[in-house]
Amino acid sequence: MHLCAYGREQQPCSRCGSPIRRVKFMNRSSFFCPQCQRKRSS
Ligand SMILES: [Zn+2]
């Protein structure tokens, strides 16, 4: 598992260049890239 977005805030993903988003989950802040975390449904 590669966390390309972990520890980054308001920075472009180093993998795809998309803006990193921060979400709060269980009293913890998590960073994720909407592109890299995106499910492939097609
Ligand atoms: Zn990404």
mmCIF file of the protein (N, C-alpha, C, O) and its ligand, coordinates in Angstrom:
data_MODEL
# 
_entry.id   MODEL 
# 
loop_
_entity.id 
_entity.type 
_entity.pdbx_number_of_molecules 
1 polymer     1 
2 non-polymer 1 
# 
_entity_poly.entity_id                      1 
_entity_poly.type                           'polypeptide(L)' 
_entity_poly.nstd_linkage                   no 
_entity_poly.nstd_monomer                   no 
_entity_poly.pdbx_seq_one_letter_code       MHLCAYGREQQPCSRCGSPIRRVKFMNRSSFFCPQCQRKRSS 
_entity_poly.pdbx_seq_one_letter_code_can   MHLCAYGREQQPCSRCGSPIRRVKFMNRSSFFCPQCQRKRSS 
_entity_poly.pdbx_strand_id                 A 
# 
loop_
_entity_poly_seq.entity_id 
_entity_poly_seq.num 
_entity_poly_seq.mon_id 
_entity_poly_seq.hetero 
1 1  MET n 
1 2  HIS n 
1 3  LEU n 
1 4  CYS n 
1 5  ALA n 
1 6  TYR n 
1 7  GLY n 
1 8  ARG n 
1 9  GLU n 
1 10 GLN n 
1 11 GLN n 
1 12 PRO n 
1 13 CYS n 
1 14 SER n 
1 15 ARG n 
1 16 CYS n 
1 17 GLY n 
1 18 SER n 
1 19 PRO n 
1 20 ILE n 
1 21 ARG n 
1 22 ARG n 
1 23 VAL n 
1 24 LYS n 
1 25 PHE n 
1 26 MET n 
1 27 ASN n 
1 28 ARG n 
1 29 SER n 
1 30 SER n 
1 31 PHE n 
1 32 PHE n 
1 33 CYS n 
1 34 PRO n 
1 35 GLN n 
1 36 CYS n 
1 37 GLN n 
1 38 ARG n 
1 39 LYS n 
1 40 ARG n 
1 41 SER n 
1 42 SER n 
# 
loop_
_struct_asym.id 
_struct_asym.entity_id 
A 1 
B 2 
# 
loop_
_chem_comp.id 
_chem_comp.type 
_chem_comp.mon_nstd_flag 
ALA 'L-peptide linking' y 
ARG 'L-peptide linking' y 
ASN 'L-peptide linking' y 
CYS 'L-peptide linking' y 
GLN 'L-peptide linking' y 
GLU 'L-peptide linking' y 
GLY 'peptide linking'   y 
HIS 'L-peptide linking' y 
ILE 'L-peptide linking' y 
LEU 'L-peptide linking' y 
LYS 'L-peptide linking' y 
MET 'L-peptide linking' y 
PHE 'L-peptide linking' y 
PRO 'L-peptide linking' y 
SER 'L-peptide linking' y 
TYR 'L-peptide linking' y 
VAL 'L-peptide linking' y 
ZN  non-polymer         . 
# 
_pdbx_entity_nonpoly.entity_id   2 
_pdbx_entity_nonpoly.name        ? 
_pdbx_entity_nonpoly.comp_id     ZN 
# 
_pdbx_nonpoly_scheme.asym_id         B 
_pdbx_nonpoly_scheme.entity_id       2 
_pdbx_nonpoly_scheme.mon_id          ZN 
_pdbx_nonpoly_scheme.ndb_seq_num     1 
_pdbx_nonpoly_scheme.pdb_seq_num     101 
_pdbx_nonpoly_scheme.auth_seq_num    101 
_pdbx_nonpoly_scheme.pdb_mon_id      ZN 
_pdbx_nonpoly_scheme.auth_mon_id     ZN 
_pdbx_nonpoly_scheme.pdb_strand_id   A 
_pdbx_nonpoly_scheme.pdb_ins_code    . 
# 
loop_
_atom_site.group_PDB 
_atom_site.id 
_atom_site.type_symbol 
_atom_site.label_atom_id 
_atom_site.label_alt_id 
_atom_site.label_comp_id 
_atom_site.label_asym_id 
_atom_site.label_entity_id 
_atom_site.label_seq_id 
_atom_site.pdbx_PDB_ins_code 
_atom_site.Cartn_x 
_atom_site.Cartn_y 
_atom_site.Cartn_z 
_atom_site.occupancy 
_atom_site.B_iso_or_equiv 
_atom_site.pdbx_formal_charge 
_atom_site.auth_seq_id 
_atom_site.auth_comp_id 
_atom_site.auth_asym_id 
_atom_site.auth_atom_id 
_atom_site.pdbx_PDB_model_num 
ATOM   1   N  N  . MET A 1 1  ? 0.842   -1.197 0.000   1.00 0.00 ? 1   MET A N  1 
ATOM   2   C  CA . MET A 1 1  ? 0.000   0.000  0.000   1.00 0.00 ? 1   MET A CA 1 
ATOM   3   C  C  . MET A 1 1  ? 0.875   1.245  0.000   1.00 0.00 ? 1   MET A C  1 
ATOM   4   O  O  . MET A 1 1  ? 1.748   1.412  0.852   1.00 0.00 ? 1   MET A O  1 
ATOM   5   N  N  . HIS A 1 2  ? 0.630   2.094  -0.951  1.00 0.00 ? 2   HIS A N  1 
ATOM   6   C  CA . HIS A 1 2  ? 1.460   3.289  -1.074  1.00 0.00 ? 2   HIS A CA 1 
ATOM   7   C  C  . HIS A 1 2  ? 0.650   4.530  -0.721  1.00 0.00 ? 2   HIS A C  1 
ATOM   8   O  O  . HIS A 1 2  ? -0.303  4.882  -1.417  1.00 0.00 ? 2   HIS A O  1 
ATOM   9   N  N  . LEU A 1 3  ? 1.042   5.191  0.376   1.00 0.00 ? 3   LEU A N  1 
ATOM   10  C  CA . LEU A 1 3  ? 0.333   6.389  0.790   1.00 0.00 ? 3   LEU A CA 1 
ATOM   11  C  C  . LEU A 1 3  ? 1.029   7.612  0.231   1.00 0.00 ? 3   LEU A C  1 
ATOM   12  O  O  . LEU A 1 3  ? 1.850   8.241  0.897   1.00 0.00 ? 3   LEU A O  1 
ATOM   13  N  N  . CYS A 1 4  ? 0.692   7.932  -0.989  1.00 0.00 ? 4   CYS A N  1 
ATOM   14  C  CA . CYS A 1 4  ? 1.381   9.038  -1.652  1.00 0.00 ? 4   CYS A CA 1 
ATOM   15  C  C  . CYS A 1 4  ? 0.948   10.376 -1.083  1.00 0.00 ? 4   CYS A C  1 
ATOM   16  O  O  . CYS A 1 4  ? 1.633   11.382 -1.267  1.00 0.00 ? 4   CYS A O  1 
ATOM   17  N  N  . ALA A 1 5  ? -0.180  10.394 -0.395  1.00 0.00 ? 5   ALA A N  1 
ATOM   18  C  CA . ALA A 1 5  ? -0.737  11.658 0.065   1.00 0.00 ? 5   ALA A CA 1 
ATOM   19  C  C  . ALA A 1 5  ? -0.560  11.853 1.567   1.00 0.00 ? 5   ALA A C  1 
ATOM   20  O  O  . ALA A 1 5  ? -0.962  12.880 2.113   1.00 0.00 ? 5   ALA A O  1 
ATOM   21  N  N  . TYR A 1 6  ? 0.018   10.905 2.211   1.00 0.00 ? 6   TYR A N  1 
ATOM   22  C  CA . TYR A 1 6  ? 0.106   10.975 3.665   1.00 0.00 ? 6   TYR A CA 1 
ATOM   23  C  C  . TYR A 1 6  ? 1.093   12.053 4.118   1.00 0.00 ? 6   TYR A C  1 
ATOM   24  O  O  . TYR A 1 6  ? 2.222   12.122 3.632   1.00 0.00 ? 6   TYR A O  1 
ATOM   25  N  N  . GLY A 1 7  ? 0.649   12.886 5.051   1.00 0.00 ? 7   GLY A N  1 
ATOM   26  C  CA . GLY A 1 7  ? 1.529   13.916 5.593   1.00 0.00 ? 7   GLY A CA 1 
ATOM   27  C  C  . GLY A 1 7  ? 1.600   15.157 4.739   1.00 0.00 ? 7   GLY A C  1 
ATOM   28  O  O  . GLY A 1 7  ? 2.447   16.020 4.970   1.00 0.00 ? 7   GLY A O  1 
ATOM   29  N  N  . ARG A 1 8  ? 0.744   15.262 3.777   1.00 0.00 ? 8   ARG A N  1 
ATOM   30  C  CA . ARG A 1 8  ? 0.755   16.432 2.912   1.00 0.00 ? 8   ARG A CA 1 
ATOM   31  C  C  . ARG A 1 8  ? -0.547  17.201 3.066   1.00 0.00 ? 8   ARG A C  1 
ATOM   32  O  O  . ARG A 1 8  ? -1.601  16.623 3.334   1.00 0.00 ? 8   ARG A O  1 
ATOM   33  N  N  . GLU A 1 9  ? -0.458  18.485 2.895   1.00 0.00 ? 9   GLU A N  1 
ATOM   34  C  CA . GLU A 1 9  ? -1.659  19.306 2.974   1.00 0.00 ? 9   GLU A CA 1 
ATOM   35  C  C  . GLU A 1 9  ? -1.593  20.422 1.944   1.00 0.00 ? 9   GLU A C  1 
ATOM   36  O  O  . GLU A 1 9  ? -0.598  21.138 1.831   1.00 0.00 ? 9   GLU A O  1 
ATOM   37  N  N  . GLN A 1 10 ? -2.664  20.546 1.212   1.00 0.00 ? 10  GLN A N  1 
ATOM   38  C  CA . GLN A 1 10 ? -2.760  21.583 0.180   1.00 0.00 ? 10  GLN A CA 1 
ATOM   39  C  C  . GLN A 1 10 ? -1.575  21.511 -0.778  1.00 0.00 ? 10  GLN A C  1 
ATOM   40  O  O  . GLN A 1 10 ? -1.047  22.532 -1.218  1.00 0.00 ? 10  GLN A O  1 
ATOM   41  N  N  . GLN A 1 11 ? -1.186  20.328 -1.078  1.00 0.00 ? 11  GLN A N  1 
ATOM   42  C  CA . GLN A 1 11 ? -0.120  20.148 -2.052  1.00 0.00 ? 11  GLN A CA 1 
ATOM   43  C  C  . GLN A 1 11 ? -0.588  19.187 -3.133  1.00 0.00 ? 11  GLN A C  1 
ATOM   44  O  O  . GLN A 1 11 ? -1.401  18.296 -2.887  1.00 0.00 ? 11  GLN A O  1 
ATOM   45  N  N  . PRO A 1 12 ? -0.072  19.379 -4.304  1.00 0.00 ? 12  PRO A N  1 
ATOM   46  C  CA . PRO A 1 12 ? -0.440  18.464 -5.388  1.00 0.00 ? 12  PRO A CA 1 
ATOM   47  C  C  . PRO A 1 12 ? 0.163   17.085 -5.179  1.00 0.00 ? 12  PRO A C  1 
ATOM   48  O  O  . PRO A 1 12 ? 1.281   16.951 -4.681  1.00 0.00 ? 12  PRO A O  1 
ATOM   49  N  N  . CYS A 1 13 ? -0.567  16.091 -5.554  1.00 0.00 ? 13  CYS A N  1 
ATOM   50  C  CA . CYS A 1 13 ? -0.087  14.731 -5.417  1.00 0.00 ? 13  CYS A CA 1 
ATOM   51  C  C  . CYS A 1 13 ? 1.156   14.536 -6.274  1.00 0.00 ? 13  CYS A C  1 
ATOM   52  O  O  . CYS A 1 13 ? 1.189   14.901 -7.449  1.00 0.00 ? 13  CYS A O  1 
ATOM   53  N  N  . SER A 1 14 ? 2.159   13.961 -5.663  1.00 0.00 ? 14  SER A N  1 
ATOM   54  C  CA . SER A 1 14 ? 3.420   13.766 -6.379  1.00 0.00 ? 14  SER A CA 1 
ATOM   55  C  C  . SER A 1 14 ? 3.301   12.655 -7.405  1.00 0.00 ? 14  SER A C  1 
ATOM   56  O  O  . SER A 1 14 ? 4.213   12.410 -8.195  1.00 0.00 ? 14  SER A O  1 
ATOM   57  N  N  . ARG A 1 15 ? 2.178   12.004 -7.373  1.00 0.00 ? 15  ARG A N  1 
ATOM   58  C  CA . ARG A 1 15 ? 1.984   10.862 -8.258  1.00 0.00 ? 15  ARG A CA 1 
ATOM   59  C  C  . ARG A 1 15 ? 1.158   11.224 -9.490  1.00 0.00 ? 15  ARG A C  1 
ATOM   60  O  O  . ARG A 1 15 ? 1.471   10.828 -10.613 1.00 0.00 ? 15  ARG A O  1 
ATOM   61  N  N  . CYS A 1 16 ? 0.070   12.007 -9.241  1.00 0.00 ? 16  CYS A N  1 
ATOM   62  C  CA . CYS A 1 16 ? -0.804  12.337 -10.360 1.00 0.00 ? 16  CYS A CA 1 
ATOM   63  C  C  . CYS A 1 16 ? -0.995  13.850 -10.518 1.00 0.00 ? 16  CYS A C  1 
ATOM   64  O  O  . CYS A 1 16 ? -1.508  14.310 -11.537 1.00 0.00 ? 16  CYS A O  1 
ATOM   65  N  N  . GLY A 1 17 ? -0.574  14.628 -9.494  1.00 0.00 ? 17  GLY A N  1 
ATOM   66  C  CA . GLY A 1 17 ? -0.645  16.077 -9.606  1.00 0.00 ? 17  GLY A CA 1 
ATOM   67  C  C  . GLY A 1 17 ? -1.977  16.653 -9.151  1.00 0.00 ? 17  GLY A C  1 
ATOM   68  O  O  . GLY A 1 17 ? -2.187  17.863 -9.231  1.00 0.00 ? 17  GLY A O  1 
ATOM   69  N  N  . SER A 1 18 ? -2.868  15.811 -8.680  1.00 0.00 ? 18  SER A N  1 
ATOM   70  C  CA . SER A 1 18 ? -4.157  16.294 -8.213  1.00 0.00 ? 18  SER A CA 1 
ATOM   71  C  C  . SER A 1 18 ? -4.026  16.871 -6.811  1.00 0.00 ? 18  SER A C  1 
ATOM   72  O  O  . SER A 1 18 ? -3.185  16.414 -6.036  1.00 0.00 ? 18  SER A O  1 
ATOM   73  N  N  . PRO A 1 19 ? -4.851  17.881 -6.463  1.00 0.00 ? 19  PRO A N  1 
ATOM   74  C  CA . PRO A 1 19 ? -4.805  18.490 -5.139  1.00 0.00 ? 19  PRO A CA 1 
ATOM   75  C  C  . PRO A 1 19 ? -5.178  17.504 -4.046  1.00 0.00 ? 19  PRO A C  1 
ATOM   76  O  O  . PRO A 1 19 ? -6.174  16.788 -4.148  1.00 0.00 ? 19  PRO A O  1 
ATOM   77  N  N  . ILE A 1 20 ? -4.365  17.478 -2.999  1.00 0.00 ? 20  ILE A N  1 
ATOM   78  C  CA . ILE A 1 20 ? -4.616  16.581 -1.878  1.00 0.00 ? 20  ILE A CA 1 
ATOM   79  C  C  . ILE A 1 20 ? -5.764  17.099 -1.031  1.00 0.00 ? 20  ILE A C  1 
ATOM   80  O  O  . ILE A 1 20 ? -5.894  18.303 -0.808  1.00 0.00 ? 20  ILE A O  1 
ATOM   81  N  N  . ARG A 1 21 ? -6.577  16.199 -0.573  1.00 0.00 ? 21  ARG A N  1 
ATOM   82  C  CA . ARG A 1 21 ? -7.701  16.595 0.262   1.00 0.00 ? 21  ARG A CA 1 
ATOM   83  C  C  . ARG A 1 21 ? -7.531  16.015 1.659   1.00 0.00 ? 21  ARG A C  1 
ATOM   84  O  O  . ARG A 1 21 ? -6.989  14.926 1.847   1.00 0.00 ? 21  ARG A O  1 
ATOM   85  N  N  . ARG A 1 22 ? -8.020  16.791 2.644   1.00 0.00 ? 22  ARG A N  1 
ATOM   86  C  CA . ARG A 1 22 ? -7.911  16.334 4.033   1.00 0.00 ? 22  ARG A CA 1 
ATOM   87  C  C  . ARG A 1 22 ? -9.297  16.026 4.590   1.00 0.00 ? 22  ARG A C  1 
ATOM   88  O  O  . ARG A 1 22 ? -10.247 16.783 4.393   1.00 0.00 ? 22  ARG A O  1 
ATOM   89  N  N  . VAL A 1 23 ? -9.384  14.938 5.265   1.00 0.00 ? 23  VAL A N  1 
ATOM   90  C  CA . VAL A 1 23 ? -10.657 14.557 5.871   1.00 0.00 ? 23  VAL A CA 1 
ATOM   91  C  C  . VAL A 1 23 ? -10.428 14.124 7.315   1.00 0.00 ? 23  VAL A C  1 
ATOM   92  O  O  . VAL A 1 23 ? -9.392  13.552 7.652   1.00 0.00 ? 23  VAL A O  1 
ATOM   93  N  N  . LYS A 1 24 ? -11.408 14.407 8.152   1.00 0.00 ? 24  LYS A N  1 
ATOM   94  C  CA . LYS A 1 24 ? -11.315 13.961 9.533   1.00 0.00 ? 24  LYS A CA 1 
ATOM   95  C  C  . LYS A 1 24 ? -12.047 12.634 9.696   1.00 0.00 ? 24  LYS A C  1 
ATOM   96  O  O  . LYS A 1 24 ? -13.196 12.462 9.289   1.00 0.00 ? 24  LYS A O  1 
ATOM   97  N  N  . PHE A 1 25 ? -11.339 11.733 10.296  1.00 0.00 ? 25  PHE A N  1 
ATOM   98  C  CA . PHE A 1 25 ? -11.911 10.411 10.478  1.00 0.00 ? 25  PHE A CA 1 
ATOM   99  C  C  . PHE A 1 25 ? -11.521 9.858  11.838  1.00 0.00 ? 25  PHE A C  1 
ATOM   100 O  O  . PHE A 1 25 ? -10.343 9.630  12.116  1.00 0.00 ? 25  PHE A O  1 
ATOM   101 N  N  . MET A 1 26 ? -12.534 9.644  12.692  1.00 0.00 ? 26  MET A N  1 
ATOM   102 C  CA . MET A 1 26 ? -12.288 9.100  14.024  1.00 0.00 ? 26  MET A CA 1 
ATOM   103 C  C  . MET A 1 26 ? -11.282 9.938  14.806  1.00 0.00 ? 26  MET A C  1 
ATOM   104 O  O  . MET A 1 26 ? -10.316 9.413  15.360  1.00 0.00 ? 26  MET A O  1 
ATOM   105 N  N  . ASN A 1 27 ? -11.525 11.255 14.844  1.00 0.00 ? 27  ASN A N  1 
ATOM   106 C  CA . ASN A 1 27 ? -10.660 12.187 15.563  1.00 0.00 ? 27  ASN A CA 1 
ATOM   107 C  C  . ASN A 1 27 ? -9.243  12.239 15.000  1.00 0.00 ? 27  ASN A C  1 
ATOM   108 O  O  . ASN A 1 27 ? -8.316  12.703 15.664  1.00 0.00 ? 27  ASN A O  1 
ATOM   109 N  N  . ARG A 1 28 ? -9.092  11.769 13.801  1.00 0.00 ? 28  ARG A N  1 
ATOM   110 C  CA . ARG A 1 28 ? -7.774  11.822 13.178  1.00 0.00 ? 28  ARG A CA 1 
ATOM   111 C  C  . ARG A 1 28 ? -7.885  12.464 11.799  1.00 0.00 ? 28  ARG A C  1 
ATOM   112 O  O  . ARG A 1 28 ? -8.883  12.304 11.096  1.00 0.00 ? 28  ARG A O  1 
ATOM   113 N  N  . SER A 1 29 ? -6.859  13.175 11.440  1.00 0.00 ? 29  SER A N  1 
ATOM   114 C  CA . SER A 1 29 ? -6.858  13.800 10.124  1.00 0.00 ? 29  SER A CA 1 
ATOM   115 C  C  . SER A 1 29 ? -6.158  12.892 9.126   1.00 0.00 ? 29  SER A C  1 
ATOM   116 O  O  . SER A 1 29 ? -5.058  12.393 9.363   1.00 0.00 ? 29  SER A O  1 
ATOM   117 N  N  . SER A 1 30 ? -6.821  12.700 8.029   1.00 0.00 ? 30  SER A N  1 
ATOM   118 C  CA . SER A 1 30 ? -6.243  11.841 7.011   1.00 0.00 ? 30  SER A CA 1 
ATOM   119 C  C  . SER A 1 30 ? -6.141  12.602 5.692   1.00 0.00 ? 30  SER A C  1 
ATOM   120 O  O  . SER A 1 30 ? -7.015  13.397 5.347   1.00 0.00 ? 30  SER A O  1 
ATOM   121 N  N  . PHE A 1 31 ? -5.081  12.347 4.979   1.00 0.00 ? 31  PHE A N  1 
ATOM   122 C  CA . PHE A 1 31 ? -4.912  12.960 3.676   1.00 0.00 ? 31  PHE A CA 1 
ATOM   123 C  C  . PHE A 1 31 ? -5.077  11.904 2.592   1.00 0.00 ? 31  PHE A C  1 
ATOM   124 O  O  . PHE A 1 31 ? -4.616  10.769 2.716   1.00 0.00 ? 31  PHE A O  1 
ATOM   125 N  N  . PHE A 1 32 ? -5.735  12.311 1.552   1.00 0.00 ? 32  PHE A N  1 
ATOM   126 C  CA . PHE A 1 32 ? -5.876  11.357 0.464   1.00 0.00 ? 32  PHE A CA 1 
ATOM   127 C  C  . PHE A 1 32 ? -6.006  12.069 -0.870  1.00 0.00 ? 32  PHE A C  1 
ATOM   128 O  O  . PHE A 1 32 ? -6.467  13.208 -0.950  1.00 0.00 ? 32  PHE A O  1 
ATOM   129 N  N  . CYS A 1 33 ? -5.599  11.388 -1.883  1.00 0.00 ? 33  CYS A N  1 
ATOM   130 C  CA . CYS A 1 33 ? -5.723  11.912 -3.228  1.00 0.00 ? 33  CYS A CA 1 
ATOM   131 C  C  . CYS A 1 33 ? -6.971  11.331 -3.876  1.00 0.00 ? 33  CYS A C  1 
ATOM   132 O  O  . CYS A 1 33 ? -7.104  10.112 -3.984  1.00 0.00 ? 33  CYS A O  1 
ATOM   133 N  N  . PRO A 1 34 ? -7.885  12.193 -4.308  1.00 0.00 ? 34  PRO A N  1 
ATOM   134 C  CA . PRO A 1 34 ? -9.138  11.717 -4.898  1.00 0.00 ? 34  PRO A CA 1 
ATOM   135 C  C  . PRO A 1 34 ? -8.910  10.926 -6.174  1.00 0.00 ? 34  PRO A C  1 
ATOM   136 O  O  . PRO A 1 34 ? -9.760  10.139 -6.589  1.00 0.00 ? 34  PRO A O  1 
ATOM   137 N  N  . GLN A 1 35 ? -7.777  11.136 -6.781  1.00 0.00 ? 35  GLN A N  1 
ATOM   138 C  CA . GLN A 1 35 ? -7.484  10.405 -8.015  1.00 0.00 ? 35  GLN A CA 1 
ATOM   139 C  C  . GLN A 1 35 ? -6.912  9.030  -7.712  1.00 0.00 ? 35  GLN A C  1 
ATOM   140 O  O  . GLN A 1 35 ? -7.346  8.027  -8.278  1.00 0.00 ? 35  GLN A O  1 
ATOM   141 N  N  . CYS A 1 36 ? -5.937  8.992  -6.818  1.00 0.00 ? 36  CYS A N  1 
ATOM   142 C  CA . CYS A 1 36 ? -5.287  7.723  -6.499  1.00 0.00 ? 36  CYS A CA 1 
ATOM   143 C  C  . CYS A 1 36 ? -6.211  6.823  -5.670  1.00 0.00 ? 36  CYS A C  1 
ATOM   144 O  O  . CYS A 1 36 ? -6.117  5.597  -5.714  1.00 0.00 ? 36  CYS A O  1 
ATOM   145 N  N  . GLN A 1 37 ? -7.117  7.477  -4.907  1.00 0.00 ? 37  GLN A N  1 
ATOM   146 C  CA . GLN A 1 37 ? -8.017  6.693  -4.074  1.00 0.00 ? 37  GLN A CA 1 
ATOM   147 C  C  . GLN A 1 37 ? -9.305  6.364  -4.796  1.00 0.00 ? 37  GLN A C  1 
ATOM   148 O  O  . GLN A 1 37 ? -10.186 5.701  -4.249  1.00 0.00 ? 37  GLN A O  1 
ATOM   149 N  N  . ARG A 1 38 ? -9.405  6.823  -6.001  1.00 0.00 ? 38  ARG A N  1 
ATOM   150 C  CA . ARG A 1 38 ? -10.634 6.675  -6.758  1.00 0.00 ? 38  ARG A CA 1 
ATOM   151 C  C  . ARG A 1 38 ? -10.825 5.220  -7.195  1.00 0.00 ? 38  ARG A C  1 
ATOM   152 O  O  . ARG A 1 38 ? -9.894  4.549  -7.641  1.00 0.00 ? 38  ARG A O  1 
ATOM   153 N  N  . LYS A 1 39 ? -12.055 4.770  -7.051  1.00 0.00 ? 39  LYS A N  1 
ATOM   154 C  CA . LYS A 1 39 ? -12.344 3.410  -7.439  1.00 0.00 ? 39  LYS A CA 1 
ATOM   155 C  C  . LYS A 1 39 ? -12.513 3.311  -8.969  1.00 0.00 ? 39  LYS A C  1 
ATOM   156 O  O  . LYS A 1 39 ? -13.050 4.196  -9.635  1.00 0.00 ? 39  LYS A O  1 
ATOM   157 N  N  . ARG A 1 40 ? -12.039 2.227  -9.447  1.00 0.00 ? 40  ARG A N  1 
ATOM   158 C  CA . ARG A 1 40 ? -12.212 1.994  -10.883 1.00 0.00 ? 40  ARG A CA 1 
ATOM   159 C  C  . ARG A 1 40 ? -13.522 1.235  -11.123 1.00 0.00 ? 40  ARG A C  1 
ATOM   160 O  O  . ARG A 1 40 ? -13.617 0.030  -10.895 1.00 0.00 ? 40  ARG A O  1 
ATOM   161 N  N  . SER A 1 41 ? -14.497 1.964  -11.577 1.00 0.00 ? 41  SER A N  1 
ATOM   162 C  CA . SER A 1 41 ? -15.801 1.338  -11.798 1.00 0.00 ? 41  SER A CA 1 
ATOM   163 C  C  . SER A 1 41 ? -16.047 1.115  -13.289 1.00 0.00 ? 41  SER A C  1 
ATOM   164 O  O  . SER A 1 41 ? -17.054 0.523  -13.679 1.00 0.00 ? 41  SER A O  1 
ATOM   165 N  N  . SER A 1 42 ? -15.144 1.581  -14.095 1.00 0.00 ? 42  SER A N  1 
ATOM   166 C  CA . SER A 1 42 ? -15.340 1.435  -15.526 1.00 0.00 ? 42  SER A CA 1 
ATOM   167 C  C  . SER A 1 42 ? -14.143 0.776  -16.202 1.00 0.00 ? 42  SER A C  1 
ATOM   168 O  O  . SER A 1 42 ? -14.151 0.580  -17.417 1.00 0.00 ? 42  SER A O  1 
HETATM 169 ZN ZN . ZN  B 2 .  ? -2.582  11.032 -6.564  1.00 0.00 2 101 ZN  A ZN 1 
# 
